[in-house]
Amino acid sequence: MNQSEDITIPLINAGRSILACGAWLKNTVCLTQRSTAYVSPLIGDLGAAGTRTQFDSTVQRMLRAYPEPPDIVTHDLHPDFYSTQFAQAFSEQQQIPILPVQHHHAHIAAICAEHGITQPVLGLALDGVGFGTDGQPWGGELLWVDGAEFERFGHLSTLALPGGDRAALEPWRMAAAALDRLNRRDEIMPRYADQPAAATVASILMKNFNCPQTSSMGRLFDAAAGLLGVNLIQMQEAQAAIQLQQLAERHGSVPSLARGYRITAENALDFSPTLSALIDCRDNNRDTAFAAALFHATLIAGLAEWVKTAAQHFQISTLALGGGCFHNTVLRQGLVRQLAADGFKLLGARQLPPDDRAISLGQAWVALQSKRL
């Protein structure tokens, strides 16, 4: 690779040189030099030894290519990520400060960096997973973000991850978690009798064993796909969500489900009524494409009302949209249309995609805005 392959992002203010080590999935590295951020080409998922070697060589290439050595190194909150461990070792070796940055804060910060926004914004971060400040897997977050500071205003109501990370690969498990949430646990085994682990999943949900709770929008899509029988085992990342989007596009727009969601006193957005309606759609042999369209329409309605609640609370009408779920054009376009009509200034991804490829830029932006280092 050569220098020209890096993506160049102009920054509105000159600042210290930051080395940002990015996320675990879709990893990129970012190095800032005065008023420019350089984001590496996609490195990939750091679970493979070859990708970790590529990560190391990318960092070394960028350090050679750009003259100003890093003043600060940043990383994700997750302690087990290779990028986190690299940052910690680099900080010790170079004797420079280190800054951990929460995953969804970084998603919104990346949007702010691309738009040159330094004032407070609302941030809607929707993705598969990111390590939260409470150590739990987040993924459906409504944030107040002011540079290096953020507040979690609300999140999607949580669903269990039966079997932990394996649930992200098998949407039927998320469907089982939804049935458990709806007090319909006795339906898990009959509905998923062809899954060898159905009895085990029903048991661990009952015992609340190895069932971490997640606020992930990605896993909510998986639950919907599993309940509708659209996808039970994913062969590739986001396959179930993509299939739901395609079905919704095929059907066309429908009104949202009346009372399909609720916003709790703690500002959690709960789509349990929608999940229950999807079960009824399948049991009554309703068109699956209609059900997928209904799911999307109700998500859009619920998210829009949720955002308006936060806007009134913080008196802010600028909203940044980040996270891999915004690859979904039905969700993104519907939400943008609704919120633009309500007078919001909406900020989305520009040069970088909204997914984890932007995390390194967001980490760098947070460090540049930090007054603590």
C-alpha positions, 0 to 999 in steps of 0.5 A: 500500500502507498500513501495515496490509498489512505482516505484524507479527511480535512479537520476544521482545527489543527491539533495534536497528532493522534494514532487511533487504533479502531475497532475489532470488526472492519478495522481501520487505523487513523493518524491525524496530522495538524488539520488532516486525518488520514484513515487507512484502507479497510484492514478487516476483522482482527480475529485472524492472525493475518489481519493482525499482521496487516494491522501492525504493518499498516500502523508502521507504514503510516508512521513512516509516511507521515512526519509528526509522531503521535502525541496520543493513542486511542482505542476501543473500550473492549479490553480483549481487542487486539487493537486495544492491546496494541494501543496499550503496548504502544503507549508504554513504548512511546511514553505517550498518553492513552485514551479509551473511547466508547464504541458508539461515542466514536460512531457519532464523533466520526460523523461530527469530524466529517461535518466539522461539528464542534457543538453538542449534537444528538447521536443515534448509533445503531449497529450490531455490538459495541462494548458499553461503559457498563461492560454490556453489549450496546448497539441501539443508543441515543446519545448526547455528544459534545466533543470528548463528552457523551451521555447515554440518554436512552437505549433499545430495551434489551434482549438476551443473547442466549449462548453469548456471541453465538446468538449473533450468528443464529437469528433463531436464538434471538427469536427465542430470546424475544419469545422469552421476553414476551412470556412465551418461552414454552413456544421455543421448542415447538417453533424451533424443533429442527434446531438441535440446541432448542431445548438448551436455549429454552433452558438457559433462558429460563435460568438466565445463564450465559444470556448477557443482555444487549440493546443492539439494533442488529440483534433486534433485526435478527429476532425479527428475521428469526420470528418470521422464519426469514433467516435462522442461521446466518452465513454472512454478517448482517444476512438476516437484516439484509433479507428483511430489508429486501422483503420490505423493499419488495412490498413497499411502504405500509403504515406503522403498527399502532402502539407497536412500541413504547418509551419507558420512564428511563427512555428505553425504546421497547419494540416488544409489541412489534415482535409480538405482531410479527409472530401473529403475522407468521401464525396467520400466514400473512405475507412475510414481505408485508411483515418486514415492511411493517417492522421497518415502518414501526422502527422508523416511527418509534425511533423518530418519536424517541429522538424528538423526546431527546431533542426536547430534553436537551433543546438540540435539533441536530442529529448525527446518524452512525452505525452499520444499521444505517446501511439499510436504505429503508430504515435510513431514508424513512427516518431521514424523511420523518425527522427532516419533516420535523425540522431536524438538521441531519448529519450522516456519513460522507467519505467513510461508511457509517459502519465500524470503518469509521470508528478510528476517525471517531476515536481520533476526533474524541482525542482531539476534542479532549481537554483532559490530555 
